[in-house]
Amino acid sequence: MISGSVDTVEYRRRDNYVYRLTVGEHLLVALHARSDEPLYALTPTGAQLWERLAEWMSVDQLADALVNEYELPVDEARQDVRDFLDQLASLNAVESRATTV
Amino acid sequence: MTAIPKISAATMRERMIERARRERIPIQADIEIIATCNFKCVHCYIAPCAEREDVMSLEQANSVFDKLQAAGTQMVLLTGGEVFTHKQFREIYLSAKRHGFEVYINTNAYLIGERWADFLAEWPPKGLSISLYGMSAESYERLTGIPKSFERVMRAIDLLIERGISFDLKCPAMTITAEELPAMQAFAKARGIRFRTDYSIIPQEKGDTGPLQLQLGPEGVMALEQRIDPGLKSFRAYATLRVDGSTTDSVYKCGAGKTSLHINVHGGVSTCSTSRKVVGNLFEQPFGEIWDTLGGKVAMKYPVGHPCATCQFSRICAGCPATVEQLTGMPTGYVQMYCKMTHQRAYDLGYHPTGVPRTVTEGIPAHVVTPTRAAARMLPVLA
């Protein structure tokens, strides 16, 4: 048995949505029936985070991206990322895992 | 931060369509992935001319999807022929979805059994449109030429309803469907399904004018409209937005070639599925080059003296540039049958004093192109 403690949670987007930038809109298009809406709008910031979520990412890693891009205070960036991840989770658009060390 | 704003898909779609109109973005594309069909419908203008090889492969479809995606297309209609007879339909459909398109399907539903219905429930299309051809086995099979076609389509409809898959029904109004159209409409209404019809029949792709024998004349159209739309209530609502006394010399008043296009099985691009006149080939040319050519076509104006250029009912005309093109060879042609239908409707709505078009009393200007001799012989109103 591998022992260790939970260090952080990482997130990755699921493959049940497709992102597109078209006609000036950042779209999240649902592929499956289990979605309330066939498509959702993302803000440009949301789209940027969605692209990063192709790989497993922690809240801190995503927040760092916002800090670097928009010069936000770190705490504000973290809160924004958490809000976004909550929204994605409610759409079942993101999965998470606990990483251990 | 609200990274996913609370905005409905419908609102977002409207916003996108509005921008597509402003900037001439091809937001919608109809893609004919197969020209052959498992039905032998008497009115069809595509399948009777089709050969076995008239099929778009998955690789070709993917190349079309890539080009459309880059061009800004959001809505894709997969049509035929009959799409469910395509051996790679599942792969093509899923690829369209994975390209991020909202996918629509046209089908006769004959092949939709439990497995396809389950598949569609798992991977729902944005829209599914089923052609309906009658309300009895006898009439259905007379039109489609296929035994048990009525039974199979009715079962498909039940399977889709059971799974909560939304779809609409449509039937072309013609001599052999007119009698049962009100029953079809009632069938759809009882199930909460949208039903629509269309009054224009066009020649086959390779020129055979046989289907035109099925075209309803103006009196037939009006009699049927009064049965399916008593008092023309729905049509009045449609017309009120489009008849304001103004006229336009623009031939194309729809979105064809402005926000939408049609691609046939061989990559040929035309304004819409009714127009079979291709202006370029998407398998061989860059999208922008074809889109520019299409833009030139739909910017055309009527020649001076053309009756449609000064008609205040042109926006509610029974014909359109594509049907006129199929009957006369040119989008700027003139088909008096459509004109009579439209003026009769205008009369019934109280917009026109007599319902008789000017060309009946004054004649059609000599420089205006009218239906080809072969088409004119078949149409219920010679013009």
Boltz contact constraints between the chains, C-beta under 6 A:
constraints:
  - contact:
      token1: [A, 18]
      token2: [B, 100]
      max_distance: 6.0
  - contact:
      token1: [A, 20]
      token2: [B, 100]
      max_distance: 6.0
  - contact:
      token1: [A, 22]
      token2: [B, 72]
      max_distance: 6.0
  - contact:
      token1: [A, 22]
      token2: [B, 74]
      max_distance: 6.0
  - contact:
      token1: [A, 23]
      token2: [B, 16]
      max_distance: 6.0
  - contact:
      token1: [A, 23]
      token2: [B, 19]
      max_distance: 6.0
  - contact:
      token1: [A, 23]
      token2: [B, 20]
      max_distance: 6.0
  - contact:
      token1: [A, 23]
      token2: [B, 25]
      max_distance: 6.0
  - contact:
      token1: [A, 23]
      token2: [B, 72]
      max_distance: 6.0
  - contact:
      token1: [A, 24]
      token2: [B, 19]
      max_distance: 6.0
  - contact:
      token1: [A, 25]
      token2: [B, 16]
      max_distance: 6.0
  - contact:
      token1: [A, 29]
      token2: [B, 100]
      max_distance: 6.0
  - contact:
      token1: [A, 31]
      token2: [B, 97]
      max_distance: 6.0
  - contact:
      token1: [A, 33]
      token2: [B, 121]
      max_distance: 6.0
  - contact:
      token1: [A, 33]
      token2: [B, 124]
      max_distance: 6.0
  - contact:
      token1: [A, 37]
      token2: [B, 9]
      max_distance: 6.0
  - contact:
      token1: [A, 38]
      token2: [B, 9]
      max_distance: 6.0
  - contact:
      token1: [A, 38]
      token2: [B, 126]
      max_distance: 6.0
  - contact:
      token1: [A, 39]
      token2: [B, 9]
      max_distance: 6.0
  - contact:
      token1: [A, 40]
      token2: [B, 4]
      max_distance: 6.0
  - contact:
      token1: [A, 41]
      token2: [B, 5]
      max_distance: 6.0
  - contact:
      token1: [A, 41]
      token2: [B, 7]
      max_distance: 6.0
  - contact:
      token1: [A, 41]
      token2: [B, 12]
      max_distance: 6.0
  - contact:
      token1: [A, 42]
      token2: [B, 4]
      max_distance: 6.0
  - contact:
      token1: [A, 43]
      token2: [B, 3]
      max_distance: 6.0
  - contact:
      token1: [A, 45]
      token2: [B, 3]
      max_distance: 6.0
  - contact:
      token1: [A, 46]
      token2: [B, 3]
      max_distance: 6.0
  - contact:
      token1: [A, 46]
      token2: [B, 4]
      max_distance: 6.0
  - contact:
      token1: [A, 80]
      token2: [B, 1]
      max_distance: 6.0
  - contact:
      token1: [A, 84]
      token2: [B, 3]
      max_distance: 6.0
  - contact:
      token1: [A, 87]
      token2: [B, 4]
      max_distance: 6.0
